Structures are given as C-alpha cells and as structure tokens.
Amino acid sequence: MVRLRFISTILTGLPYAAVTIPKADYMIAHKDRYDEVTRYTLVRQICRKTRHLSWTVTKAYGTENLPAAGGYIMYSNHQGKYDALGIINCHPKTMSVLWGYDSAKWIIAKQVAGLMDAKIIHVTEHREQIKILNELAREVANGKRYLIFPEGGYTKNRNQLQEFKSGCFMCSLKSKAPIVPVVIYDSWRSMDSNQIGIARTQVHFLPPIGYEEYQDLNKKELSDLVKDRIEAKLSQLRAEDPLHKG
C-alpha cells in the first residue's frame, strides 16, 4: 500500500532534513560536548517538526503517571511510523528507545536513534538481543528511561493489539524498575494512511506497575499483565469512539 502521508512528510521535510541531519550527526560524533538533555532537546524538535509536516495533532493523557524520579520502562502498543515520535512529543524527560535495525537505519530515524543512544536490535540475532536487553536493564536500574514496543512491529492492526514478545520483559524483571504501560490510539493515521487533512492521535500513559506488583511473575505472566492493561484502555477508547472503524 502506498502511504501518501508518509511520502508527503518526507518530501516536504527535505529542506529541514538538509539542515538538521548535519547538526545531529555532529552532536552524535561529539557527545562529550553535548549532554543527554541537549541532545534530547534536538530529538523533540525533530519530532515536533515531523508532527507538523505530517499534519498530526497528538493529545497526551496521564503524564502525571510518569514516575517523578528514577528509571522506568514504557511498553506501548504499535501501529505505524509515527508511534515513537508521538510518544517522544508527549514525554518531556530524556528517554531512549529499543529500536529494530530495519526501522532505525533510515535517515532522520538514524539521527534520532543516535542522539538518544537508542538500543538497536536485529530480530534474527538472538544472542545479540540478550546482550542488548541486559545492557538496557542495567541502564534502567541506573536511572534511564526506555520505550519498548513488545509487539515487535506492526501490520495493518491499527487500534487492535498483536501478540506480545515476552522476551523483552526480562528488562523489567532484571532492572526491578517501574513499568509504565502506554496506549497509543489512531497513531496509524499520521503516516500510515492516505487520509486527507489533520490526523488526530492520542498517547495515554497508564498508572505505573511497581516491582512489588510483578516481582513474582515470569516473563510471560508479566507480558500478559501489561498487555491486559493496554487492551483494557484500548477497548475503552474504541467504545467511546463508535464511528471508529480501525
């Protein structure tokens, strides 16, 4: 399927990319001069510009649920190319992302990943995945915030959940950090559709799940717990939006 909104975003963003990519690459090459906050500020500028170019309006709900201090992991449903950008737009504190190689290799995405020190994984490299997930868990235990999409990818699922890959939940079991389930709604409309006009999307940060609540669970049980929280919110949103067909 040809995604006209995505193509339009890329084409209209070329002048901005021509200026921003060299700036981002320079920051990435000189991280000793640019701290995490400075680099994340540029990331959010890129995300805001992309939101504007894609004619997208995103509303954030539940930001008060984000832990005030320390590291945590956000697990979100996945719908399309705008998902991570939409969440970053709504997340004021520095954070990073567990990113698949195929998505992170493209221009702008590559720069955003580099600025955030994102963890890049190859879906076919099992041993490498374990190593990266262990690194991520250590960083979260030391106060870093990460976003993970446990579905691993997206198809044409829109506002329907796909199966979760339970392996990524070892990060929480090892870091013992709070889990913040995240629900994105209508995010696919931003850059994975051909609709005309403004795309209205939502990001919901749900109440955190503390370690004391999940410490006795295994990876599959924890995956099911988070999935159930996300599905419950999605069901509520779909019920409140009877004209929605996605």
Residue, then its C-alpha position, 0 to 999 in steps of 0.5 A: m500500500v502506498r502511504l501518501r502521508f508518509i511520502s508527503t512528510i518526507l518530501t516536504g521535510l527535505p529542506y529541514a532534513a538538509v539542515t538538521i541531519p548535519k547538526a545531529d550527526y555532529m552532536i552524535a560524533h561529539k557527545d562529550r560536548y553535548d549532554e543527554v538533555t541537549r541532545y534530547t532537546l534536538v530529538r523533540q524538535i525533530c519530532r515536533k517538526t515531523r508532527h507538523l509536516s505530517w499534519t498530526v495533532t497528538k493529545a497526551y493523557g496521564t503524564e502525571n503517571l510518569p514516575a517523578a524520579g528514577g528509571y522506568i520502562m514504557y511498553s506501548n502498543h504499535q501501529g505505524k511510523y509515527d508511534a515513537l515520535g508521538i510518544i517522544n512529543c508527549h514525554p518531556k524527560t530524556m528517554s531512549v528507545l529499543w529500536g529494530y535495525d530495519s526501522a532505525k537505519w533510515i535517515i532522520a530515524k538514524q539521527v534520532a536513534g543516535l542522539m538518544d543512544a537508542k538500543i538497536i536490535h536485529v530480530t534474527e540475532h538472538r544472542e545479540q538481543i540478550k546482550i542488548l536487553n541486559e545492557l538496557a536493564r542495567e541502564v534502567a536500574n541506573g536511572k534511564r528511561y526506555l520505550i519498548f514496543p513488545e509487539g515487535g512491529y506492526t501490520k495493518n492492526r491499527n487500534q487492535l493489539q498483536e501478540f506480545k514478545s515476552g522476551c523483552f520483559m526480562c528488562s523489567l524483571k532484571s532492572k526491578a524498575p517501574i513499568v509504565p504501560v502506554v496506549i497509543y490510539d489512531s497513531w496509524r493515521s499520521m503516516d500510515s494512511n492516505q487520509i486527507g487533512i489533520a490526523r488526530t492521535q492520542v498517547h495515554f500513559l497508564p498508572p505505573i506497575g511497581y516491582e512489588e506488583y510483578q516481582d513474582l511473575n515470569k516473563k510471560e505472566l508479566s507480558d500478559l499483565v501489561k498487555d491486559r492493561i493496554e487492551a483494557k484502555l484500548s477497548q475503552l477508547r474504541a467504545e467511546d469512539p463508535l464511528h471508529k472503524g480501525 
